[in-house]
Amino acid sequence: MATISVLAQDPPVTSPAAELPAWRRILIIVILLTGGIKSALAFTTVVPALQLIAQEYSGTGDSVLSAQFVVTLAPIGMALAGLLAGAIVSSSNLRGMMFGSLAVCTMAGLLQLVPMNYYALLASRFVLGFSAVLADVAMTSILAAQFGGAFRSKLIGYRQAISSIGTVSTMLLAGWLAQTYGWRAPGIMFLLPGVMLAAAIFAFNKPITLERQAAAAGERFSIWQLWPLLLLSLVMSIGHTMPSFQMPFLLRENGITSAVLVSRVPALSSAISILAAFAFGFVYARLGAWTLVISATLMGIGFIGAGLVPSYELVLLCVVIEGVGAGWTMPFFLNRVLDKASPAQRNYGIGIVQSSLFLGHFLNPILTAPIRLNFGIHGTFVAVGSALVTVAVLIAAWTMATRGGRRGI
């Protein structure tokens, strides 16, 4: 039985998985490293087909907003799961939690293939997001329980990279499936967590429990200590989802209706973000809070440009500019929490920041709808881009006031 203390100050130097047969150890590593792809599927299976979803549910009022809700109900489930996962993980069997969450995630995702009432579809999307994050928490905790030291750190980095690559590849595949077989067809990719579940049942032959130690006196986490980061992560997340949630409708206004061409835009944004993320450590070590200033500025310039340029190729160029900034947002907030929080606070802080980011996904279509209805989709991109540039200016002013960026934000 593998055990982990989530509040330990120093990582364990021994790896329980080292005692396993080589084949089982390799299988466990493969399962854990590919686990993040299932969360990406909650977005990539529907984003390229937003125009088609809007057509099918055009009788529900604002067809654009209705289609966007199909995407954003998953993030709201993810946000809620992020808030509750700490308590659930601390009191549940990790192996059973992983099995159950993967099973629910598979079934909820495959429901996309079944014609159903619009509101039933939204409910299935909420369950999908909730179960996907619970599975992620369980699998990450298992990774920490089974592996220790520097090897564990490497695995966590590889897992994030594989998840991002999965986002790009499944986005492109979903675009082709939607264009060829209809918007429900990409749901077939939710067989992947089902395969993952079957492999996990075979690989994890012993229970894995999570042991929680009492927090040291004076180390109780307070959400108010992180309110500037939570607010900024919410704002940046609203901007971060523009290529996925709003770009399909900008392209439609520009005469681009092919699901394949539409899918290339968020896929390009994700690909550039992956490349930018590789350079994040170098940039953050030298710039501190100025990293977020540059990130918000690049995203703002990219969105303003996308709202003004006339051609598909120029939109792609603007997405490249935006993607560089977007690639630094999530790593920035995670690193900032690690800089500010005590060891006993870090797990809670990271979970709450992630919930804030997912909440931003949900709020994007709601907050942008009035702008879109009054000024059009092009005006929406210009407005959001201008807001992000304004945020960058405010952060820059605050950073200079706190003498360099290691204090303050």
N, C-alpha and C positions, 0 to 999 in steps of 0.2 A: 504494500500500500504506500503510495507516494503522498507526502504531506508538505504543505508550504505555509509559511507564515507571511501573510500579506503586509505586515507592518514591520518586518525585520529591517534593520538599518543596513545590513550588509547582505549581498546575495549569497546563496549557498554555493559552496565550491564543489559539492558532489552532485552528480547527475544520476537519479534513480534509473533513468533510461539506459545508462551505461551497462547495467546488469542484465538488460534484455538481450535476446538473440539478435544478431545483426539484421535479419530480415524484418523482424517486428519493429525494431528501432527505426529502420529506414521508412517503413510504411507509416509509422506514427508521424515522422517528420514530414512526409509528403502530405498527409492529411491536414496537419496543423498549418503548413505553409500555404496550402491552397484554400484554406477556410474562408479567407476574406473575400473571395470571388463571389460567394453567394449573396453577400450584402450589396455588391455592385450590381448584381442581377436585378435587384429591386428597382433600379433606375434604368439600366441599359435595355431591359426588355420592353420598355414602353416609350422612352424618350424619342427614338427615331420615328415612332408611329403616332406622335401627338396629333398631327394633322388628321390622320385617319380616325383616331379616337374622337376628335372633335366632330367629325362628320357623322359618326354613328350616334353620338349622344347630343346632336344639335337641338333636340327638343327639350333639353333640360334648362334652357335659359341662355346664359352666356356660354356658348360652346367652347370657347377658348379656355375660360376659367374651369369649366367642367372637365376638360381634358387634363388640365394642369393639376386638378385635385386627384386624378388617378395616380399621378406621380407623387404628390406631396403627402398623401395619407400614409405612405410607407415611412417617410421621415418623421412624421408625428408619432408613429408607433415606436420608431427608433429612439426618439427623444425621451419618451416615457420609460422605455426599457432601460435607457442609460441612467435615469434617476433611480430606478428600482433594482437594477442588476446587482449593485454592491451588497444589498441586504439579501437578495436571493442567493447569490453565490456563496455568501458567508454561512448560509444555513442549509445548503443543498448538496447532494452528491453530484460532483462535477461530471462524472461519466453519464449518469442518468439524465442530468440536465442537458448535456450535449446531445444525447440520443433523442430526447423528447423535442428539443428545439429544432434540430435538423429535420425531424419527421414533420413537425407542424409547418416549418418553412417550405419544405417540399410540397406539401399538399396545398398550402395557401398560394404558392407561386403557380402551380399547375392549374389552379382555378381560372387563370387568365385564358385558358383554352376553351372554357365552357361559357356559352352565351348565358348571360344572366342580367338581372335588374341592375341599373347603374349604382344604386346604393348598396346592393350586395357586393358589387365589385369593389366599392370603396372600403367596405368592411373587411374584405379579404386582403386588401392592400395594407390596412392597418395591422392586421394579424401577421402578415408577412414581415413588415418592418420590425414589429415587436419581437417575433421569434428569431429573426436574423441577428439582432443585437444580443439577445440572450445567448444564442449559440456562439457568437463571437467572444463574449465575456467568458463563457465556459472554456472555449478552446484556448484562449489566451492564458487563462489561469492554469489549464492543463500543461501548456507549453512551459510556463514558469515552474510548475511542480515537477515536471519530468527532466528539465534541463537547467543547468546552473552556469554561473560565471560568464566568461566572455563568449562562450558558444551560444548561450541563451540570447545574448545581445545581438549576435549575428543573425540568429534565426528570426528575431523580431524584425530586424531590418529587411531580411529577405522576404518575410511575409508581407510587409507593406509594399515592396516592389512588385511582387507577384500579383497582389491585389490590384495595383494600378495598371499593370499590363493586362490583367483580366478585364478591367473596365474598358480599355481601348478595343480589345479583340471582340468582346461580346457586344459592344456597341455597334461595331461594323457588321457582325453577323446578324444582329437584330434588325439592322436596316435592310439587309438583303432579304431576310425572312419576311419582314413586314411588306416590303415591296412586291415580293413574289407570291406570298400565300395569305396576306392579310395581317392586321395588327395583332391578332391573338397568337399567331404562330410563334413569335419569340418566346412565349411562355414555356415551350418545350425544353428550353435550357434549364428549367428548374428540376430536370432529372438529375442535374449535377449534384445538388446537395443530397439527393436520394442515393446516388452512387457513393457519395462521401459517407453517408450514414451506414451503408452496408459495409464499407471498408472499415469504418470505426468500430462497428460491432465485432468484426473479426480481429482488429488490431488491439483493442483495449480489453484485455481479458481479466483485468483486476480492477476493483473500485479505486477511485482517486478522490480523496477528500481534501477540503480546504480548511485549515486550522487557523483561526484568527486570534491574535494576541490582543490584550487590552492596550489601548493607547496610553502613552505616557501622560503624566499630569501636565496640563497646560497646552496639550497638542490637539485638542478637539477642533475639528474643522468648522469654520464659519464661512458660509457662502458669501457673506458681505465683504470678506477680505479680498475676494476675487471679482467684485462687481465691475470694475473697469474692463477687465479681460472678458468677462461674460458679455458685456454690452458690445464691445468691439468685435468679438467673435460672432455675435448675432448679426451685426451690420455687414461684416465681411462675408458671412455665409449667404446672406441675401444676394450679394453681388456675385458670389462664387457660382450660384446656380443659374445665372443668366444664360450661359451658352446652352444648357440643357433644357430649361423650362421656357425660355422666351425666344431663343434663336430660331426654332422651327417656324414661328409665326412671322418673324422678321424676313426670313427667306421666302416665305409664301408671298409676302407683300412685294418682294423683289422678283417674283415669278419663278422661284425654285420650289418645286413640289415633289421631286423624287426623294423617296425615303432614303435611298442610298446616298445621295448628295447631302441630305439633311444630317444623316448619321456621321458624316465625315467631320462636321464642325465640332460637336462635343468630343469626338474621338481625337481630333487634332488638339483641342484644348487640354485634354487629359494627357496626351503624349508629351506636349511641351511642359506641362506641369511636372511630369515624371522627371524629365531632364533637369528642370529647374530645382527640383527637390534634392537631386544629387549634390548640388552646389550650396544647399542651404546652410550646412554646418560651417563652411568657409565664410559665407556672407554674415551669418548671425554672430559668429565669434568676433567679427571686426566691427559690426554696425549696431548690434543690440537692437534697441527699439526703432532705429532708423530702418531696419529691415521691413517693418510694417509700413513705414512711410513710403518706401520705394514700391512695395507690393501694391498698396492702395492706389498709388499714382499710375502704375502700369496698367492695372485693371481699369481704372477710370479712363485713361487715354484709349485703351482698346475698345471699351464700350461706346465712348463718344464717336470714335472712328467708325465702328460697325453701324451706328445709327445714321451716319452721314454718307458713307461711300456707296457708289451705285452698283458695283459688280460683285459677283460671288468670290472672285479671286482676291479682291481687296478686303472683303469680309474675312477671308481666311488669314490674311496678313494681320488684321486687327486682332483676330483670335490668338495668333502667335504672341503678340504683345501682351494681351490679357493673360495668356497661359503662364507666362513667366512669373507674373505677380501672384496668380492663383496657386502656383506650386509652392509658394513660401507661406501661405496663410495658416494651414493646419499645423505644419511643423513649428511655426512661430508660437502659436498659442500653447501647444504642448510643452515646448521648451520653456516658455515664460512661466507656466505653472510649476514646472520642475525647479526653476530658479527661485520662485517665491515661497513655495509650500514646503513645510517640514516633511520628512519621510513618512510620518504617520498620516499626513494630509494628502499625499500625492494621488493615491488611487481614487479618492473621492473627488479631488479637484479635476483630474483628467476626465472622469465620468461626467461631471457636471458641465465642463466645457464642451464635451462631445454632444451632450444633450442640447446645449445652446446652439451649436452648429446645425444640428438636425432641425431644431425649431426654426432657424433661419430658412431652411429649405421649405418648410411649410408656409412661412409668412411671405415668401417671394411673390407668388401669384396674387395673394390677397392685397398686399401693399402696392403692387404695380398695376393692378386692375384699374383703379381710378385714373392713373396717368395714361394708361393705354387707351381707355375709352374716351378721354378728353383730348389727347395729343397724338394718338396713334402709337404703333409699336416702335417706329423710328424715334419718336420723341421720348419714349420710355427708356430706350438705351442711352440717349443723350442725357436724360435726367439722372439715371442711376450712375452713369459715368461721372457726371458733374458732382454728384453727392460723394462719390468715393474720393475724388480729387480734393473736395472740401475736407473730408475726414483726414486725408493725408496732411493737409496744411495744418489742421488743428493738432494732430499728433506731433508734427514737427515742432510747432510752437511749444507744446507741453514738454517735449523732449529737450529742447533748448533751455526751457525754464528749469528743468531738473538736472541740467549739466551733464548731458552726454547720453542718456538713454538707459543706463543700468538701474536708475531709480525711476519712480513714477510708473508708467504703463508697463 
